[in-house]
């Protein structure tokens, strides 16, 4: 609204995103796959006063997975490359050659027992910028954020994202009733490159002197489908035991204690 008048939104031609994917069904081991490719183009213009990294990135990738089912193993493997050019930050003016990659692996098993417990091991690696002064930019850009399932709650928590990350963890899921489910998750986090930034917190030690360990995170979530497909109640807690980098990096918060995040939410689907 401008000067009390209602106007239609205007198209922003400074940012362009396109993608395509091919689904592959009936693969071996009762599995499925996807081939995909995305292209992001953004630039600063006089009609778009918000600064950007001037990203021009191609991101092709492949995903192979098997859905969970009682009494059998399931898995998910995914990898992607990223090429093009970008700036190191929104305030930089130098365009750098961009080459980055990420890999994801998860293997789980659902037991044929009461509560249908499922145990899952997860590993993620996303490249970081090894040398901030070499004229290249090697940190993987997650483009539009990670899923809530991968690294913990997003929203105002969002401590971790798929960029300069090395993480291993496990998860235990249960279904105590047809309309109730929950999980306990643990993950350890390191920087892939200790001279690059912790992307979730915006902290960086270009000297590498603060190390690469970010910390341990535990998470608990419970969910009740009060009216299936219509009303769901959810609550959760995440606790980060801070590692050396999280405590000692330049501009790290002065508080020495760990971080907690509690939340509850209501989901109405229609």
C-alpha positions, -999 to 999 in steps of 0.1 A, spaced: 0 0 0 13 34 -10 -2 67 2 -33 50 13 -39 32 -20 -37 -5 -27 -14 -17 -55 -5 -50 -70 29 -65 -62 56 -58 -88 78 -85 -103 114 -84 -93 134 -91 -124 167 -89 -104 163 -125 -92 155 -155 -114 152 -191 -103 144 -222 -124 146 -259 -119 137 -292 -133 138 -328 -121 132 -363 -134 117 -389 -111 129 -425 -114 106 -453 -101 110 -490 -99 147 -490 -92 165 -520 -76 158 -527 -39 123 -513 -42 139 -478 -44 133 -446 -62 155 -418 -75 156 -382 -88 178 -363 -111 176 -325 -108 191 -293 -118 185 -257 -105 197 -223 -118 197 -192 -97 206 -158 -112 205 -126 -91 221 -92 -94 221 -57 -80 203 -32 -100 191 4 -95 156 -9 -94 165 -34 -67 182 -16 -39 187 -46 -17 223 -59 -19 228 -95 -31 258 -118 -36 252 -116 -73 249 -154 -74 248 -171 -108 248 -208 -98 240 -241 -115 232 -269 -90 228 -304 -106 223 -334 -83 210 -369 -78 190 -385 -50 184 -423 -44 161 -434 -16 140 -462 -2 110 -454 19 108 -467 55 86 -498 61 82 -521 90 108 -549 92 132 -536 66 161 -512 60 156 -478 43 181 -454 30 187 -420 13 217 -409 -6 220 -375 -23 248 -355 -38 250 -322 -57 276 -300 -74 275 -263 -77 293 -242 -103 291 -206 -115 301 -173 -98 291 -153 -67 304 -128 -43 318 -138 -9 293 -115 8 266 -90 1 290 -61 8 317 -75 -15 321 -62 -51 344 -90 -65 329 -118 -85 345 -151 -76 346 -185 -94 322 -208 -75 327 -245 -72 311 -264 -43 294 -297 -34 275 -315 -8 267 -351 2 240 -367 23 236 -403 35 211 -418 59 204 -455 67 175 -466 89 157 -497 101 120 -499 113 115 -527 139 84 -549 139 77 -541 176 52 -521 195 55 -484 188 72 -492 155 107 -479 166 129 -467 138 166 -462 142 184 -439 117 220 -429 112 227 -396 93 257 -380 78 260 -347 59 289 -329 44 288 -295 26 319 -279 13 333 -246 28 356 -219 15 391 -233 22 410 -200 15 393 -166 18 421 -150 -3 424 -173 -33 399 -157 -56 376 -187 -55 344 -193 -34 339 -229 -24 311 -228 2 280 -248 -9 250 -225 -11 218 -242 1 198 -217 -20 165 -217 -1 172 -233 33 173 -268 48 143 -289 57 133 -290 93 140 -327 95 177 -324 88 195 -302 113 168 -294 139 141 -267 142 143 -238 117 124 -206 124 143 -184 149 165 -214 158 181 -224 125 215 -229 140 227 -251 111 224 -250 73 239 -269 44 270 -248 40 305 -254 54 292 -283 75 304 -317 85 278 -335 107 271 -370 120 242 -381 141 214 -406 148 176 -405 154 151 -427 171 115 -424 161 84 -440 177 47 -442 172 31 -450 206 -4 -446 190 -19 -443 155 -22 -405 160 9 -398 181 45 -399 170 78 -385 183 116 -387 181 149 -382 199 178 -370 178 215 -364 183 240 -347 160 276 -335 163 286 -306 141 320 -294 127 330 -268 102 341 -284 69 367 -256 67 377 -239 99 387 -207 82 353 -203 67 321 -191 85 296 -210 106 267 -201 83 239 -205 108 254 -181 133 274 -158 110 306 -163 130 340 -166 113 376 -169 123 397 -164 92 428 -175 110 414 -209 119 426 -205 155 391 -212 170 391 -247 157 363 -264 138 340 -280 164 306 -264 168 291 -287 194 266 -314 201 229 -310 196 201 -331 211 165 -327 201 131 -341 212 98 -336 194 63 -350 199 33 -346 177 -4 -354 182 -27 -356 152 -59 -346 170 -80 -347 139 -59 -365 112 -53 -344 81 -69 -314 98 -55 -305 132 -21 -313 147 -4 -302 179 34 -303 181 60 -294 208 98 -298 208 131 -289 225 166 -285 211 197 -281 232 231 -271 218 262 -280 239 286 -254 225 319 -266 211 352 -247 210 344 -227 179 310 -216 192 326 -203 224 359 -188 211 352 -174 176 355 -136 172 322 -119 180 308 -150 196 281 -142 222 296 -133 256 274 -158 274 293 -190 282 263 -213 287 247 -236 261 217 -227 240 181 -240 244 151 -237 222 116 -246 232 85 -244 209 49 -254 205 27 -250 175 -7 -258 161 -10 -269 125 -44 -266 107 -45 -283 72 -73 -277 47 
